[in-house]
Amino acid sequence: MTAPAAPLVFVVDDDPTMRRGLARLLRSAGLAVETFPSAEAYRDRPRFEGTGCLILDICMPGMDGLSLQEELAKAPDSLPIIFLTGQGNIPSSVRALKRGALDFLTKPVDESALLEAVRSALERHARERAASAWMADMRERLATLSPREREVLKGVISGDLNKQIAVKLGIEEATVKVHRGHVMQKLGAASVADLVHLCGRLGIEPYPAPPTTTKVQ
């Protein structure tokens, strides 16, 4: 099995001195870095499939940082963005943060604050990628269930006993047990509680509870 690639930090800034300084700082902290002199240069890079984050200047010739952020947000699994600017103002920072930027730092940037923001961004992206991979795997597993196994699954997470599920579906209780075992195995659930939790994350709802009736005295 191929080991996952190391996290990568992308720096986009039209100031060559700033790019070199940021790259030196990040590499001294043991981080892999790629630098770009413009938003267009970064945009034209082949899509990055690993864990990373983007340090992005706001004011640049041509496409500015906010425009690049808007374009990148259209793609799935977009990288967390840390904005840097020497001409920051409240409206631009609010706009950046509302669009999902992780942080907004002004130049000259505090090195400790930047490294902390980068580590936070990389940890966040790693968590998001792990959650996305888990979800994709579980949806593939869910797709392997037969229609009858899906019906049994709904009964199990609704709290029904095997006998109750059998009556509802018009099948033998022994058959329910077989389908239930297949469901647990295919979804990798160790217990009913585990199965309920998995289904909750997958958005699978139990059968609605029957309406309560009030007796007239």
Secondary structure, 3 states (H helix, E strand, C coil): CCCCCCCEEEEECCCHHHHHHHHHHHHHCCCEEEEECCHHHHHCCCCCCCCEEEEEECCCCCCCHHHHHHHHCCCCCCCCEEEEECCCCHHHHHHHHHCCCCEEEECCCCHHHHHHHHHHHHHHHHHHHHHHHHHHHHHHHHHCCCHHHHHHHHHHHCCCCHHHHHHHHCCCHHHHHHHHHHHHHHHCCCCHHHHHHHHHHHCCCCCCCCCCCCCCC
